Amino acid sequence: MHPLDETDLEILRLLGEDARRPFSTIGDEVGLSGPAVSDRVTRLREAGVINGFTVDVDRSQLQAGVPVFVQAAVPSDAIAELQNRVESDEAVEHVFLTADGDLWFYARAQVQNVRQWIDDLFDGETSVEYSVTLIDDVAWRPSFGGTAFALTCAECGNTVDSEGESERIDGQLYHFCCSSCQGRFVERYDRFEAGA
């Protein structure tokens, strides 16, 4: 188990700017060879820090609708259902659930039908109050500055440090803060597998 360091953070920042950047170019900026950067990226993927690479499409170039930001006050008993409904709508790009239990989302709605679309999205929930803001410009720049990465123990939730353990079980990599947690987790996993 290798701890994450400043070089990992810089590699993540550079990939956040351009995920197609060659490893050799990243290596030049962080003082490593291209293969060494590749090894670190592989380790970050296996640790679950990097889940995948994506494309950032400027939908305004595709005439994909008007960008809106919706802030909705949702009854607590309906939040899970409405969050799933909003997340599955093809016009919605980002969904946020606030600590207050409000549901906020960014979407591209058809110009003439914004109110109707939102009413249909919240169909059956008359107590939902919402506001819609028309967005003029959007910029998404992932930032890793000031971030400290810490792996979490799959058994107890404590932070995994350099003395932690890792184990791959059925293709999934799990991290543990100590061998005791690793043993308990594997034992319980084996019991569940045997009972399935």
Residue pairs with C-beta under 8 A, 6 or more apart in sequence:
1 160
1 162
1 163
1 164
1 165
1 166
1 175
2 43
2 162
3 161
3 162
4 44
4 47
4 49
4 149
4 150
4 151
7 30
7 31
7 32
7 40
8 40
8 44
8 49
8 149
9 144
9 147
9 149
10 29
10 30
11 26
11 30
11 37
11 40
11 41
11 44
12 44
12 49
12 50
12 144
13 143
13 144
13 145
14 21
14 26
14 29
14 30
15 21
15 26
15 41
15 50
15 53
16 141
16 142
16 143
16 144
19 53
19 54
20 53
22 34
23 34
23 35
23 37
23 38
23 41
24 33
24 34
24 37
26 32
26 34
26 37
27 33
27 34
27 36
27 37
30 37
32 40
41 50
44 50
45 51
46 173
47 151
47 173
47 175
48 151
48 173
49 149
56 140
59 65
59 67
59 93
59 108
60 67
64 108
65 91
65 107
65 108
65 109
65 110
65 111
66 108
66 109
66 110
66 111
66 114
66 134
67 106
67 107
67 108
67 134
67 135
67 138
68 106
68 107
68 108
68 109
68 114
68 132
68 133
68 134
68 135
69 104
69 105
69 106
69 132
69 133
69 135
70 104
70 105
70 106
70 107
70 118
70 130
70 131
70 132
70 133
71 102
71 104
71 130
71 131
71 133
72 82
72 102
72 103
72 104
72 105
72 122
72 128
72 129
72 130
73 102
73 128
73 129
73 130
74 82
74 101
74 102
74 103
74 125
74 128
75 125
75 127
75 128
76 101
78 125
78 128
79 97
79 101
79 103
82 103
82 122
82 125
82 128
83 95
83 97
83 103
85 121
86 92
86 95
86 103
86 105
86 121
87 95
89 107
89 121
91 107
91 108
91 109
91 117
92 105
92 106
92 107
93 105
93 106
93 107
93 108
94 105
94 106
95 103
95 104
95 105
96 103
96 104
96 105
97 103
97 104
98 104
106 135
106 138
109 117
109 118
110 117
114 132
115 132
118 130
118 132
122 128
122 130
150 159
150 160
151 159
151 160
151 164
151 175
152 158
152 159
152 160
152 175
153 159
153 160
153 164
153 175
153 176
153 177
153 178
153 181
154 174
154 175
154 176
154 181
154 185
155 176
155 177
155 181
155 182
155 184
155 185
156 177
156 181
158 177
158 181
159 177
160 175
160 176
160 177
161 177
163 178
164 175
164 176
164 177
164 178
165 175
165 176
165 178
165 179
165 181
165 182
166 173
166 174
166 175
166 176
167 173
167 174
167 176
167 182
167 186
168 174
169 186
169 189
174 182
174 185
176 182
176 185
